[in-house]
């Protein structure tokens, strides 16, 4: 009898130990789906693992494809976190129901305008979308804000990428919030009338067009200039040296900014470790590295900017809640189409 009882206790203990080991193995990893390239995030994840012992499994890919994968996988997804760029994309993920609320202790680390509805996501870094101008051909005192892009003085002299680009959709969505639909649509029509070339190519192509004399003004995200300034390609560095940044609307709402952000998936199996990783990404050291590597601005306002960002100058940022960019996206797209922005 005692032998049977002792055997039973040993068996129960073994099962309990096995269960605890399985739990610890599960809790010692975090699975991340990332729309950012591996080299822009992996070194930080490796540093997190060194400090905590928590392994991070990273899957990178196209943001839309990763979102669709999350939806298709449902409760069977291995993903604990989804990292993507632009508030419009974060809004799509939130409305698709792939996120669960983050703890308040996570989201309180950044300004409230960089947090999704119901704490569904939190910003990790900021990107500004100002006006770039030809340093040798444009007097910046002739510019005031995004309205300047429609001035007759710049007829056939503005470069910008297409309307299907989420960055331009978010810029237009922000202007709708500030100006209303009527004024924004008039602005979009004036912008189209001033285009120097069809709105094709990426942001770097628009900056290169200014450097080549195709246009005198362009709209692009600042981090592309940073990429060009630090490029191994002498032609890119030369093109970057020929343009300067004008910070629009400094006497009004400020220059449009957007965000890269991260959310906890609805079916995350490693929630505590996942939130620990987000807290790490929002720490001062991680923010400095992350922002400097991506040539973006820290989401945590107390973190010092990199030397390159400081060289571009300080400016007033638009403090519009990032969620508005997603909420106004559909109207922005329709407005851009009506204006003939292709």
Secondary structure, DSSP 8 states (H G I E B T S, - for coil): -HHHHHHHHHHHHHHHHHHHHHHHHHHTEEEEEESS-GGGTHHHHHHHHHHH--EEEEEE--HHHHHHHHHHHGGG---SEEEEESHHHHHHHHHTT-EE---HHHHTTS-GGGB-GGG--EEEEEEEEEEEEETTT--GGG--SGGGGG-GGGTT-EE---TTSHHHHHHHHHHHHHH-HHHHHHHHHHHHHTBSS-S-S-HHHHHHHHHHTS-SEEEEEHHHHHHHHT-S-HHHHHHHHTEEEE-TTTTTT-B-EEEEEEEEETT-S-HHHHHHHHHHHTSHHHHHHHHHHHT-EESSTTS---HHHHHH----B----HHHHHHTHHHHHHHHHHTT--
